[in-house]
Amino acid sequence: MPFVPHTDEDIEAMLATIGVASIQDLFDEIPSDLRVGELDAIPAGMPEMDIARLMQARARVDGQPLCFIGAGAYDHHIPAAVWQLATRGEFYSAYTPYQAEASQGTLQLLYEFQSMMTALTGLDVSNASLYDGASALAEAVLMAVRSNRKTKSTKVLVPAALHPAYRRTVHGIVGTQGIELVEVPFDPEGGHTRVERLEAVAGGEEFAAVVVNQPNFFGILEPVDDLTDWAHAHQALVIAVVNPVALALLSPPGDWGALGADLACGEAQPLGMPLASGGPYAGFLCCQRQWVRQLPGRVVGRTLDLDGKPGFTLTLQAREQHIRRGKATSNICTNQGLLVTAATIHMAMLGGEGLARVASTCHANTRQLAGMLCEIPGVEPLFDRPVFHEQALRLPAPPAELLRSLAERNVLGGFDLGPDYPTLDPALLICATELRTEDEMRGYADELARIIATRTQPKRPVETKFSGRMR
């Protein structure tokens, strides 16, 4: 809330009206030993002008760092019109369209979002979004296990090259529901998931679903056709985890293999959402028509009214607020409506051609940046497969130390792979979106070369002189 209108006199008048002496009395049911007490570390209130001046000064101290981190959240250009429109009162204050006849604008926007996501993924149906990419994958896993009637298995094959945060989130959500996630190791040379690895891990067992990500966490392009066909041959559904920007160039999940992926999900953050210290973001989930009854959340449809005029309505609401909780597909409370508004406006402004140009520029910039960094002695590509707009590099020094030194120079140099993949250490995941210029990338490369040189050059031996006298 940017403005609190109540003066001290207003508060006293309201308390007198309800017969309470102080605001603290409103919480008298909370035992005193559970209350925080005085917040001594929080300073007293300040006038608006003073607090604005203070925050601007703090922002100047933080600086304007150059971002070369990807790892699931990307520093893309967002046209000014996106949030100028998304924060209009008609969108900004709208919650959710319970009364369809009074929410035609919101419903039409959600319908357009669904249409765009089905066009990107090549699948038949999209829901009206989820919280983020990780929770969208968790919902997709639950959906796949419910939907696959060809097996009673509740096991799902998950690649180790999937985003570590996604794997942790999915395990936290589905692990207590009797679903077992079986990890498939990636190829140490290519960084991708091989069909032979699926065979070895499966060992003849049945699985409800196989997760296939494109590109994977390392930016590597996976052999999605082979993985999809293998899964279907073994009676498993295919869950695609995809980057929506990459889909402007790469084959959509609906075209993978002979039958296409069954479900597709991912993070919508690259579509008009700022990094914003980690969120909020939005997730998407699409599927083939045959699985639509198991799709969580809402589906908006377009129809004609009695006068033949087009209108929009909530076609499917398979969630706990609308049907009996025990038969609901999910207990997800709502979609990220405001973020989806921004994503829809963003995609409408760029169009298919614009999105493809963004993807092409990201790919070219990452290749150029990787080439610059690999000129530094000891820096080399970690894998030998094609990438999209991220690449993993092997370094001659611990990445954490290098990243700290770069951050002191306002450069966010990448994602340290060591904590999540100890066998790859020392390794760094870098990314360069369409925002990065050649001068910025060269500046990053020069800074990294200088820091590595100072940390890897041999120390000179300390010379000592013998005085010639002995005691």
C-alpha positions, 0 to 999 in steps of 0.5 A: 500500500503506497499511502496510509490515509489514517491520522492519529485522530482517525485511529482514535475515533475508530477505536472509540466507536468500537469501544477499544482503548488501543490497537493492542487490545484488539490482539488480547487473545494472543498470549503475551509470551507469543507477542514480539513486543517492541520493534526496537530495530525499526526506526520511527516513521518518516515523512514521504519526501524523506523516505523517498530520498533515503530509498533513492540513496540506498539504490544508488549505493547498490548500483546498476549491476550487469546481469549474466545470470540465467538459471531459470530467471532472465533479464529480458527487455520489457517494453514500457507499455506492458506494465503501463497497461497491466497496472491500469485499475481494470486489471490491477485490482481485478481478482478472479472472474467468479461472475463471468458476465461481469468480468468479460475483459479479464476473461478475454485476456485469460483466453488470449493467454491460453491461445498464445500458450497453446500456439507456442507449445503446439498442444490443445489446451492451456490453463489460466496459469499457476504460481511459477514454473516449479509448482507448475511441474509439480501439478503436471506430475500429479496430473500425469499420475492421475491420467495414466490409466495404462499403469498403476505405477506412481513413479516418475523419471526425472532428469538430473539436468532439470533445474535443481529448484524444480526438483526440490519443489516437486519432491516437496509437493508430491513426495508425501502423496505416494509418488516416487521421483526417480532421477536419471543421470545426465551424460558427462560429455554432452550434459544431456539425457540419453535414452540408454540412461533411461533404459538403465534406470528404468530396468524394466519397471513401469513408470507413470511419466517421464519429464523431458526439459528443453533446453535443460538446466545447463542450456543443453538441447535434449534429444526430445524426439528420442526421449518422447518416443521411448516414454510412449513405447513404455506406456509413460506420459511425457511432461515437457518443461520448456522455456517459452522464449526458446519455443519461438525457435525450437520444435514445440512439445506437441511435435516431439516424437511421433505422438507429441508430449502429453503435457507441457509446463514452465516458467512464464517469467521471460514474458514481461516479468521483471526479475524483482528479487525472485518474483512474483512470477507465473507458471503455465501448464498445457496438455493434449485434449484427452487429458483436459479433465485432469487439468488443474486451475481454470480454463476460459472458453469463447462462446456466443450469447443469445444475441449471437455476440461473442462472450467469454466464460469459465469453461472448466474449473476443476479445483476445490472451491467449485467441486467437492474437495476429494474430487478436485484435481488440485487445491491451488487457490488462484492463478497469477492473474496480474502476471499473466496480464503482463505476459499476454500484453508482452506476447501481443506486442512482440508477436511471433516474429518479435519473440523469435528475434529475441530468442535468436539474439539471446542465442547469439549473445551467449555464443559470443560471450562464451567465446570471449570467456573461453579466450581466458586460460583455463576457461573452457566449455563444460559440455560438447552439445548445442545450447540455447541461451545459457552455457556451462563453463569449466573454470580454473578457480572456485566460482564463488570467489570469482563471483564475489570479486565480480559482484564488487565491480557490479557484474553478476557473473553467473550461477555457481554449479558446484553446490548443486552439482559437486562433480562438475565443480568448478563450473559456472553457468552463464547467460546473455540475453538480448539486453547485453551489448558487445561492450558489456560482454567484453567488459565482463570478460576482461574483468574475469580475466584480470581476477583469474590472473591475480588468483592463479599466478604463482606466488613469488618465494620470500627471499631471506638473507643470512647474516653470517653470524651464529649464536 
